[in-house]
Amino acid sequence: MEKLTAMRLLGMVDALKAQEQDPASRELSFLERLGLLIDQQWTWRQNQALARRLQVAKLGGACVEEIDYRTARGLDKSVIRALSQKSGWAANHENVFVLGPTGVGKSFIACALAQKACRDGYSALYARAAALFRDLAIARPMGVFEIYWYG
């Protein structure tokens, strides 16, 4: 276990401990148990990467599945669905600007789309327009524009 921890295979460590506690796992073959350990490690790494992407993105608790289309806000469900399906906008290296009057849920929609992109394996960053323009104005004289590029 120490060597697995040293190799940063923490998902395998957790799975191995669970297998030791489960009498049913003793009935499995070596290859089946090894496969379960590898699957657990893979899932653990995927979850860790998602948690990092979500933390860097600075999102609220929004997700596309919670968008309410019943209120009259002028939302086009097909547009939201197209943007969230496999996060094509992120795959094409495009940005999403959500515009509208005060109180219609622009921040929620932006965070929901960014959260979906993070779940699909892309990095995202939520920024309000004022903060984005301020940071760009500061970066421009220095020639540094990478502050909002998280590929």
N, C-alpha and C positions, 0 to 999 in steps of 0.2 A: 504494500500500500504506500510505503514511503516513496518508492521509486515512481509509482504512478503519480503521486502528488508532485514530486520533483519534476516530472515530465509535463506537469500541468494537465493531466488527464483527470480532472476533478469529476467530470460526469461519470467516468468509469469507476472511480473510487466510490461514488454514491451508489452506483448500480451494483457493484460488487458487495457492498455492505448490505444492500437490500436482498441480494441473492443468498447471502449467508444467513439471513433471518428467515427466508422463505423455504420451508421444507420441500415444496413442490419443485423448486429449481434443481434440486439434487437428482431428480428424475430425468432431467434434460441431458443431452449429450454435450460433450465439450464444445463442439462447433456451435450448437444452439446457444449455449451460455455465452460463448465468445461473441456470437452475433448480437445477442441482447446487450452485452457490454458496449460493443461498438455502436449500436443504434442509440443507446443512451448517451454516449459521448457526443455523437453527432447532434442529437437533439439539444444537449446541454450547450454546445458551442453555438448553434443557431439561436438559441434563446439569449445567450450572452451578447451576441452580435446585435440582435434586435434591441435589447435593452440599451446598449451603447448608442445605437442610431437614434432611438427615441429620446435619450437624454441629451444628445448633441442637438437634436432638432428643436428642443425647447417648446414642446407642444403641451397643450392642455389635455384633458381626458376625452377629447372628441374622437369619434370614428364614423366612417361613412354609413355604417349600418344604423346609426342613431339619428341621421338627418331626417327631420320632420318635413314632409312635403305637403302636409294638410293645410298648413297656414299659408295665406296668400302673400308670398314674398317674391313671386316672380321666378322661382327656381324651376329650371327645366330638368326633370328627372333623367332624361336621356343624356344630357350633357354631363351631369354628375356621374352617371353610370359609365359613360364613355371614358371620362377622366380617371375613374377609379378602377376600371377593368385593366388588370395587369399593370396599372400605373404607366400607361403608354407615354404620357407627357414626360415622365422621368426618364424612360428608356430613350426618348428622342432628344434628351438634354434640353427640354423646354421648361419655361417657368410658368407658373399660374398666378395671375393677378385676379383677385376677387374684388369686384367693385359693386357699390350699391349704397343706398341711403343708410343712415344711422339706425342701428337696432334690428337689422334683418338677419343677422347671424353670419356676417362675412368672416369673422375670426374663427368661428366654429367650423365653417365649411373649409376654410384654408387649412386649419389644423387637422380636420378629418382626412382631407386629401393627402396631406403630408404624412399622417400616421399610416395611411394605407400604403403609401410609397415605401415607408420604412418596413412595413410588414412584407412587402414584395421584394425586399433586399436592397433598396436604394437609400441613399442618404438624402436628407432634406433639412431645411432650416426655415423655421417660421420667423418672419420679421415683419413688424408693422412698418408701414410706408415711411413714417417720420424717422424711425431709427435707421431704416435702409438708406434713405437719402442723406441723413447726417453722416453715417459711416462712409458712404461713397464720396461725399464732399471732403471728408478728412483724408480718405485714401487717394483721391485723385492727384493732389500735388506730389505725393510720394511715389506715384506710379504703381501702387499696390492695390490690385482689385481682386485678389484671391480670397478675401475675407468671407465672401459669400459663395465660394465654390467648394462644395464637399462632394466630390465625385464618387 
